[in-house]
Amino acid sequence: MRLTCPLCGDRDRREFYYLGHETWLDRPAADAPPEAWDAYLHLRDNPCGPTRDLWQHEAGCGAWLVVSRDTATHEIASVELAR
């Protein structure tokens, strides 16, 4: 799989660090109950089809990217800088 970094251009997937599904960023508050933290850490969706994920160009410019891709076909729809 290849990703096109908006800053560096077309690169191999191995240059990037996969953080997870975009909704993974919804971190519970520090005082949230243990059940909320358990769900945040251990209960993740594994979607088949279109998804938006957060990646870092770790072996390149270091930018954080939102990658829209299809998990079934590995087709990349778009790559944009995370805001």
Stockholm file with secondary structure:
# STOCKHOLM 1.0

chainA/1-83         MRLTCPLCGDRDRREFYYLGHETWLDRPAADAPPEAWDAYLHLRDNPCGPTRDLWQHEAGCGAWLVVSRDTATHEIASVELAR
#=GR chainA/1-83 SS CEEEETTTEEEEGGGSEEEEEGGGGCCCCTTCCHHHHHHHHHCCCCCSSEEEEEEECTTTTCCEEEEEEETTTCCEEEEEECC
#=GC SS_cons        CEEEETTTEEEEGGGSEEEEEGGGGCCCCTTCCHHHHHHHHHCCCCCSSEEEEEEECTTTTCCEEEEEEETTTCCEEEEEECC
//
